[in-house]
Amino acid sequence: MIRIFAFDQLSPEEILTRDIQAEENVSAAVDAVLAEVRQKGDAALRAYTKQFDGAELGDLRVSEAEMEAAWTSLDPDFLTTLELAADNIRHFHEQQVHRDFVLTDRPGVVMGQRYTPIEKVGVCVPRSPVAFPSTILMNVIPAKIAGVKDIVLVTPPEADGSVSPAALAAAKIAGATKIFKVGGAQAVAALAYGTESVPKVDKIVGPGGVFVATAKRKVFGQVAIDMIAGPSEILVLADGRSDPKWVAADMLSQAEHDVLASAVLVTDSAGLAEAVRAEIEAQLAELPRRDIARKSIDNNGKIIVTDSLNKAVEAANRIAPEHLELCVDDPFALLPKVKNAGSIFLGRSTPEALGDYFAGPNHTLPTSGTARFSSPLSVDDFVKKSSFLYYTRDALAPVAGRIADFARREGLEAHARSAMIRCESQKKES
């Protein structure tokens, strides 16, 4: 049963501490997978896919025929849902596109900044129990908006070698350019190093279990990565007028993800705390994934009672949750006080699931307290910034001496001379 604490009884570390560290043998196992894929390419991918997924594959890439069959097999109403969700995600992320700028306000000087898309991106999509179409939309659409030309999607197949039709339909709607039937650390290795079939990419994004997270950490530097995401989290900040059934349902929506997921309620109402605890027990019995949710609630679930909503916000900022719900009468009054959260859900009628699937903001979010310094996945993750600078010789001349002085004070004579030599050449010419 979920435990209830007073605000001053817990530190953020106690809230965030979960057994999310890899077992000692995970690192060694991932090293072996990375080395095998780097050396043997597609052969290693096929062997690991047979070992871990039970599928014997010929062609690793999803064919156009498979894409078409997936599309025609789906309920048209669900296809409409996917397209509406994609439209919402696209509309939100289009607002994130940055504009280049150029400064020409000084004679003889031009400088500015330009954005260019990353050329090749790999998207990892786990299968649990099927490849998540929502994850595909959330990761591929921002990359497409950023202008990424090659978006390579990897996901483990079913034992019969197929990929879920919903996932393939989402990939088509979002704009993935290639899809491969490979998952786990071996998929990360393929994207990082390239194989005969899978192209090497410049950045790897997308969630996964401990093997994928460990592999992403190990290939970072060879390629860029988005983040090392931990188990899912929700913090519901609710006052005494909130419906305990709604609050309990929202907490369980994260608890059913993973035994390591964390569901926390912070409230100024002891009565609500007790009612939510009872409601969680009642709803747990009805969940298909109740065994997972039960372990999550018992091991990582917490209810914290504070003496005011301001204290509740303070607790939320200290915890820096992945998902933060503000279930209060006036959530917009509390919003400016929230400093640390991945995504914020305002009001009693805005469940976290709305953001997971449909509304538009990205659901790939910082976890484990990293919302203190990290942000949700966005178009920014798929572009690079380059600055540019132009000086005429006349513009350089008045400042060359200052540049040289600066350089010499740092012990870099060649830097100094590179500035001064241009002015000396100009004097000789005149």
C-alpha positions, 0 to 999 in steps of 0.5 A, a space after each residue: 500500500 502507498 505510504 503517506 508522509 509529512 512534507 518534512 519527513 522526506 528529502 528529494 533524494 528519497 523520492 527520486 532514489 529507485 533501484 535504476 542502476 544497471 546490474 554489474 553484468 549489464 555493462 559488460 554484456 552491452 560492451 560485448 554486443 557493441 563489439 559484435 555488431 561493430 565487427 560482424 554487422 548484419 550477421 550479428 543483428 540477425 543473431 541477436 534478433 533470433 536470440 532475444 526476439 525469437 525471429 529469424 530474419 532475412 531482410 532487416 528492413 521493413 518493406 514497402 509491401 509490409 508498410 502497405 499491408 499494415 496501413 490497410 489492416 488498421 481500423 480507419 478510425 484509429 488511422 484518423 486518431 493517429 493523423 489527428 495526433 500527428 497534426 497536433 504534435 506538428 502544430 506545437 513543434 512548428 512553433 519551436 523553429 528558430 530563425 537565423 539572424 544577421 547583425 550589420 549594425 557596425 561598418 565593415 562587420 557582418 556576423 550572425 547565426 544560422 541553424 542547420 539540421 542534423 543529416 541522419 538521425 536514428 530513432 529507437 522504439 521499444 516493444 512493450 507489448 508492441 512498438 509504441 506508435 506514440 513514441 514514433 510520432 513524438 520522435 520523428 515529427 520534430 526531426 522532420 520539422 527540423 529538416 532531417 533528411 534521413 530518419 532511421 527507425 529501429 524497433 524489435 520485431 515479433 517472433 514471426 518477424 513482423 512489426 505492429 501495424 500501428 507502429 508502421 502506420 505511425 512511422 508513415 504518417 510521421 515521415 520516417 525514411 527507413 525502418 529496421 527490425 532490430 532492437 536493444 543494445 544491438 540497434 544502438 550499435 547499428 545506428 552508431 557504427 553502421 552495418 551493411 543494411 543499417 546506415 550510421 547516423 549522427 544522433 540517436 534518440 528514443 527510449 529503451 530499457 537498461 540495455 538501450 540506455 547503457 548502450 546509448 551512454 557508451 556510444 555517446 561521442 561517437 554519435 550524439 544522443 538525446 538523453 538517458 531517460 529513467 523510469 516514468 514519473 508523475 507528481 500530482 499536486 492536488 488540493 482538497 477539492 480534487 476527486 480522489 478517483 481522478 487523482 488515483 487514476 492519474 497516478 496509476 497511469 504511470 505506475 503501470 508502465 514499469 515496476 520502477 515507475 514513480 507516482 507521487 501525490 503532494 496535497 495540502 489535504 490529509 483527507 484527500 491523501 487518505 481517500 486517494 490511498 483507498 482509491 488506488 487500492 480499489 483501482 489496482 484490482 481492476 488493472 490488467 497490468 496490476 502486478 506491475 502497478 502494484 510493485 511500482 506503488 508499493 516500492 516507489 509510490 508516495 503521498 506527501 501532505 503539506 500545510 499549504 499549496 505553496 509548500 506543495 509547489 516547493 516540494 514539486 520543485 525539489 523533486 523536479 518530476 517528469 510529469 507534473 499535474 496541477 489539480 487545483 482551482 486556479 492552476 495558472 496562479 501556481 504555474 509561475 511558481 513552478 521552476 522544475 518539471 518536464 511537462 506541466 498539466 494544468 487543471 483537473 481536466 488535463 490528465 497526463 495521458 492527454 500529453 502522452 498521446 494527443 495534445 501536441 507537446 512532446 512526451 519524451 521528457 527528463 526524468 530522475 530530477 534532471 528537469 532541474 537542468 534538462 528539457 523535453 525533446 524538441 526541434 532543437 534536438 535535431 538542429 545545429 547552430 553555427 555562428 559566422 563572422 565577416 570583417 573588412 580590413 578597415 574594420 579589423 585595423 582599429 581592433 587588431 592591436 587589442 586582439 594581439 594584446 589579449 592573445 599575448 596575455 594568454 601566452 599565444 603569440 601566433 594568435 597575436 601575429 595572425 591579427 597584426 600581420 593583416 594590418 602590417 600588410 595593409 600598411 605596406 600596400 598603402 
